[in-house]
Amino acid sequence: MTTGPELVCPAGTPASLRAAVDAGADAVYVGFRDETNARNFPGLNFSRDELAEAVDYAHAGGSHVYLAVNSFARAGDLKIWTDAIDDGARIGVDAVILSDIGMLAYAAETHPDLRLHLSVQASAAHPEALEYYRRAFGIKRAVLPRVLTVDDIRRHGDRTSVEYEVFVFGGLCPMAEGRCHLSSYATGKSPNTTGVCSPAASVHYEDGPDGLVTRLGDFAINRVAPGEAAGYPTLCKGRFQVAGQELHIFEDPVSLNAAEVMKGLVDAGVSALKIEGRQRGRSYVDRAVRTMRSLRDAALRGETPDASVLDSLSEGGRRSTGAYKKEWR
């Protein structure tokens, strides 16, 4: 086990989990094959039997397993969420990642020995919120929303005993985790409630005279010129006409890459560094884990890692430090 921040890695399938463990992940995070987790896509996630085998494999390799039950439960229909918590505890996961306040209460009351992590979906961005969740439900760790600078994290760290987990690589959200209404508006589904952002059944591509038009439901959300890369269409990364200009008004199609600020995050005392990407394949997971592990180790030696080594895995080959340095326009 590392003496520095834990490297928490994505595992969308059993094959990806094995790849992450073999590549040196300190922990992997997973979800069940239903809407209880925020990556509820066809072909992803775990059955109960698969998770039991995965936990055995991870523990044999020295890795922890964290189960994401991080979508928000429906009123009057809680059973699949409570079942997920019960089954995770029975199988022996090392922690459950939760966002819904009712599910936090259920887990704390029903499984008092189960380690609880607060999901980024809870959008708890300051020590007062984290201390509330600790007092009320006994959370040990929180995944911080991607709205904080390195200085924010450093300044707030001594005001709570809750461990900090921060994203360091992968997809960016439009700086409002837990409030993803855009996809729901266009398709009737959102990652917060059903675990699905921009479901594939709602995605359409049309060839037009000015290039490829991408649609989500009834909405045209981008026009891609010939030869320009067309990313997967999500509303937050759509390009819209604003004041006579076509702009990415919510979020540019770019990947978070915090390598250049990782030493600052280590010095700020974060407990875990998280890679996003449960929807990615095992090759991506293997490369991302091995590379990020070497960058983490460089930061622990006091070095500033080379961020460019992850460019080949970034969306569009572009990278951003996101809110950590707040360099956006």
N, C-alpha and C positions, 0 to 999 in steps of 0.2 A: 504494500500500500504506500502511496506517495506521502511525503512529509509536507508537501505544499497543497494548494487547492486541488480538490478532487476533480478529475476529468469525467464529466457526465455526458454520455454519448447516446445517439438515437438508435433504436432498433425497431423497425417497422415489421420485420418478419423474423422467424427463427433463424434463417440464414444470415440476416444482418446482425442479429444478436451474437451469433458465433463469431462473425467477422470482427465485431467490436471488441469482444472479449479477447480474441486471439491477437488483436492489434494493441492491446494494453489499456483498454478502458477501465477506469476505477469503478465506474457504475454505468449501467445502461437503463434507459427508461422505455417503457413499453405500454401498450394498451390492449384491452380486450377487443374482440371483433364485433363491436356494436357502438351505439351512439354515446357511450359513457366517456369516450375520449375524443379529443379535438382533432384527430386525424382518422376519421371514420371513412376510409376510402376502400373500394373493392380491391381485394388482393393483399390488403395490409392487416396487421395485428394478429392476435393470438387467440386460439381456443384455450379452454382451461387446461386440457392435457398438454398442449404445446407450452403453455407458460410453466407448468410444473417441471417439464423437461428442461426448459430454458433456465429456470432458477437453479436446478442441479448443475447444469453446465457452467453457468456464470460463477456460482459459488466454488466449484472445483477449480476455476481459473482465477479466483481471487477477486471477482467483481461483485458489486452489489446490484440488485434489481429494484427499480422503482416503478410502481404501477401508476399510470396516469388515469385517474377517474375525474377528469378536469373540465367536463362540460357541465352545464347547469341543468339540474333535474327539473322535470315537468311536474307541476302541481297535480297531485292526485294520481301520479304514475311513477312512483319512486323505486319500484322493485328492482329494475335492472341496475340502478345505481347502488342500492344497498346490497344487492347480490354481488356486484363487482367488488365492493369493499370486503364483504364477508369472504368471498372466494380468494381474493388477494391475501387476506390474513391467513386463511386455511392453507394456501399453497406455500406461504412462507416468504413473501416478498419482503424486502428490507425497509420499504417505506411506501406509502400511498400518497400521491400528489393530488390534492383536492382544491377546488375553488368555491363550490357551493357551500354557503354557510350552514344549511341544513344537513348536508352530508358530512361536513366537519363535525357537527354536533353528534350525528349518528356514529361516526367512526370513534370519536373520543369516548362516548358512553358505552358502546358495544364492544370495542376492542381497546381497552385502556393501555395495553402494552404495545400497540401498533404505532410505529413512528409515522408522524404526519408531516408532510411538506405542503406549503401553500403554493398553489400554482400561480404562474404569471397571469392567468386569466382573472385572478382576484384583484389585480391592479393595485396592490398594496405598495405604495411608493415612498412611505415615510415611517419613521420609527414608531409613531403613535399608533398607526394602523397595525404594524407588526406586533407590538406589545399587546394590543387588544386580542389578536388571534392567539398569541401565546397564552395569555391569561385565561381566555375563554375555552380554548380547545387544546392547548398544550403543543402547538406546532413547534418543531425543532428548526425548520429551515424554510426560507421563502425564496422563490424564484422572482427576482426583481423585474418589474416592467421596464421596457427599453426606453425610458424617458429620463434617466439619470446620468449626470456626468460622473467622471471618475472622482472629482472633488466632492460631489454630493454623497457618493457611496462612502468615501473616506470620512467625511464629516459626520455622517449619521451612524456609522458603525458602532461607536462606543455608547450609543443611547438605547441599544436593545441587545438582548442576549440571543436573539434569533440569528441563525446562520444565514449568510447571503449566498445565493447562487445566481450567477449572471450569465447571459448569453454572450458568446464570443465569436461564433461563426454560424452562417446559414441565413435563412430567410429573415427579412425584416417585416414587421407589421406596421400599420400607420400610427404608431405611438399611442394606441388606445386599446390595449389588450383587455378582453372581457366585454368589449362594447362593439363587436363586429356586426353592425346592423346592415351594412351595405349588401353583403351577399344575400341576407335574408330578404331584403327589399326586392332584389332582382330575381331570386330563384325560390324563395320560401324556405331556404335552408341556410343555417349559419353555423360556424364552428363552435359558437358558444352554447348552442342548444342541441344540435344534432351531430356535431363533430364534422361537418362538411362545409368547406369553403369552395364556392364555384364548382358545384358537382358536375362531373363529366357529361351527364345527360343534358345539361343546360348550355354546353359549350358548342359553338358553331363557327366555322370558318367559311368565308365567301370571297371568291376572286372578284375584284372590281377593276375598273380602268386605272385607278390610282394606286393599286396594290391590294394586299390581302386585308380584308375586314374581319375582325374578331368580334363575336357577339356572345353575350352572356344573357340567356333568356331572350327577352325582347329588346335588349339594349346593345347597341353598337358601342364598344368601349375602346377600340383602337383601330387604326389603319396603318398597316406596315408596308413601307415602300419595297419595291422589288430588290432583293438582295439583303434586306434588313432582317435580322433575327426576330422571329415571332415567339414571344414567351407565352406561357400558359396564361389565359386571360382571367385575371381577377380584377374586380372593380377597383380595389385600392391601388392597383398598378395600371389602371386605364389612363388613356390620354384623351383629354377633353378640350373643347374650345372655351377659353376664358379670356374675356376682354380682347377678342380678336387674335389670340394666340392659341396654339395647340400645346398643352402642357400636361405633364404628370402632376396633377394637383394634390394628390394624396401621398404618393410614394413612387420614387423612381424604381425601375426594375434593376435592382442591384443587391448584392449580398453583404450582410454584416461581416466584417473582418476586424476583430479587435486586437490583432497581433501587436500592432504598434503601441497600444496602450496597456498591454497585458502586464507589464512590469508594474504599472501604476495600480492595476487591479489587485495584483499580488500584494503590493505594499499596503493597499487599503484594507487588507485582511479578509478578502472574500474566501468563502469556504469551498466553493465549487465553480468550475468553468463549464458552461453547457454548450454543446453543439446541437444546432437545430437540424432536422432532416429525416424524420421517420418515414417520409414518403420516398426517400432515395434508396437506391439499390445497394447491395453489399459491397460492390467495388468502391462506390463513393464513400461508404462508411469506413471501409478499411483504410483508404487513403486519408480521409479527413481525420480519423482518430490517430493514425501514426504521425501525421504531420503536426496536428495540434498538440500531441503529447511532446514532440520535440520542441515546439515553440514554448509550451508551458515550462519545460525543463530549462530552456534558455532564459526565460524570465526569472526563474528561481535562482539562476546564477547571476542575476543582475544585468543581463544583457537585454537589448531591445531587439526582439525577433524580426525577421524579414517577412513582412506581410505578403509579399508577392508570390511566395511559394504556394499559396492557396488560390491564386488567381484562376488556375485552370478548373477549379471546382466552383467558382463563383458564377452567379447568374450574369450572363452576358460578358463574363470576364472582367466585371467591374466590382469594386469594393468600396465600402463606406465604414467609418467608425461610428456611424449613427449618432445617438445622443451623447456618447462618451466624450466627444469633443465638440459637438454641435456645430458642424461645418456646413450644414445644408443652407440653401438660399432662404 
